[in-house]
Amino acid sequence: MAFHSAFPSRRDLFRSVPGGICGAALASLLDRDAAAATPNDLKPRIAHFPAKAKSVIHLFMNGGPSQMDLFDPKPTLDKHHGEAYADKLAGEIEFISNAGAIMRSPFKFAQHGQCGAWVSNVMPHFSQVVDDVAFIRSMVTTNITHEPAVYMIQSGKITPGRPTLGSWVVYGLGSENQNLPAYVVLDDPKGLPVNGVENWQSGFLPPMFQGTRFRSTGSPVLNLKPDTPRPERIATAERALISRLDDLHRQNHPGQPILDARIASYELAARMQIAASDALDITHEPLKLQEMYGIGREPTDSYGRRCLIARRLVERGVRFVQLYINAHIWDTHNNIATELKSACDRTDKPIMALLRDLKQRGLLDSTLVVWGGEFGRLPISQLPPDKDERKAGRDHNKNAFCTWMAGGGVKPGITYGSTDDLGLKVVENPVSVRDWHATILHLLGMSHEQLFIEQNGLKEKLTGVEEAHVVKGILA
């Protein structure tokens, strides 16, 4: 009740305070009820409707791969190469002082597979598996700067602190394997990507839904095993005692998601001592298969090793696996002819092997493989300080970029959407990041409208409050 004077009377005070106390008590109870209703474990949960995919492998190409140099050929760039165009792109260029003229692709394109998909010669291995892939040429986003654009593609907002896609997926579905994390991150040993560990944080979801980093060589998780070996009989008794003590502590502190998550992580660590080492041990894989992934040679060894581990993880019921590369190697502002080829050389063969391996094992039908970055590139050149056109690259483009999906309920061998003659803007079937998120959730059997958590009286969703649509044109 509001007071009607600058200084409340004693009657007003006593009439108002109980209501405030009751309101606070009610809010506390509601918060406790909401916490109780929030999933606090990783046990498998029933989807909203029958799912096409059981798991996801997200190949995140941080930096912004160039669509007109990989999957979206533009003969108009050849025709108008060298013509001025930067003045027509006001507000769309991040580094205007270095903006040059229209630039043709330094790579050659050809059609591949029965579907006739266009792929440049910088991806010779991936071009062999395009009949299993659905290309989306019409992606759009909202920001041309790496950090906010990465936040957007990972969490649906351009600001930090939100749950990421992988966290939402395991929040909604849990995991088929209780001896491994539901959400595993295989980041690059050379370094973290843009935004670092925030790429796999759970935000305001319970902490147990954040990604768990696995190392692709050596011990998969540091400090997983005790320094001093103990007889299994003693270790088992110790774990049983700790479990009973944890249960007593949890009963005395109900509605504490951080506590629940920490206890759950300790329990998972005990189970992982065997399961994680087994999942990441590729030494028993056939040598020919390892060679197909490019393991044992450069520059493919690291990414190939992680792609093979990703297959072994989804094979064991891990729900969401995410692969990263260091920094943003697809950010080809300069020397695009060599830098883009270098990025492809590291990833092209391993990705081909991953798709073939999944398909040969009958896993591609139930595994959704997703490839893409945070935005695309412009059709004009970006020149280095010395204005040497031989060192030219491309600046960021939020109005058009390309991604692809394979397996898990996706229609194979198709190309969806299109861009204008320069590859600058989408002209047919635009797909927003929210649409892309909604489609991934749909393939996993979840409605983006029904997957939410109550936060301060609001229903927080991955796709937010703005409109999002499932891209039905790529569904099988």
Beta strands, then each sheet from edge to edge (+ up, - down):
strand 1: 55-60
strand 2: 99-102
strand 3: 109-112
strand 4: 117-120
strand 5: 133-140
strand 6: 183-186
strand 7: 212-213
strand 8: 320-323
strand 9: 367-372
strand 10: 376-377
strand 11: 380-382
strand 12: 396-397
strand 13: 401-406
strand 14: 414-416
strand 15: 418-419
strand 16: 426-428
strand 17: 431-432
strand 18: 452-455
strand 19: 458-461
sheet 1: 7+ 6+ 8+ 1+ 9+ 13- 5+ 14+
sheet 2: 7+ 6+ 8+ 1+ 9+ 13- 5+ 17+
sheet 3: 2+ 11-
sheet 4: 3+ 4-
sheet 5: 10+ 12-
sheet 6: 15+ 16-
sheet 7: 18+ 19-
end
